[in-house]
Amino acid sequence: MRAIASSAPGRRHVGELLLEAMLEQVPELQVQLVAIVLEISLFPLYSGAPSFDELYRFLTSECGLVYRGKIDQWVSPRDRRILQIDCLFEKQDFVKSSG
């Protein structure tokens, strides 16, 4: 499995490490995984955290998931920018196989 690109060379965010470790250490999890909800920052809030684009590419190309949309969001009280979103990713055929 390819590593998620990090904005800080040589440093990786704990969230990306956990996601990669989880998917690499438990290969059957990728087969059983039908959906995942992740809190993703739209602005660099944490040093070395992967961007939305990096996570999107990883989850869609490496994990075979499809982005279904935003469930919730966290808005900055200072300037009302959307800082983080909770995103739903699902297997492409999840709806077909569950119905």
Secondary structure, DSSP 4 states (H G I P E B T S, - for coil): -PPPP-SSTT---HHHHHHHHHHHH-HHHHHH--EEEEEEESS--STTPPPHHHHHHIIIIIS-EEEEEEEEEEE-TTT--EEEEEEEEEETTHHHHH-
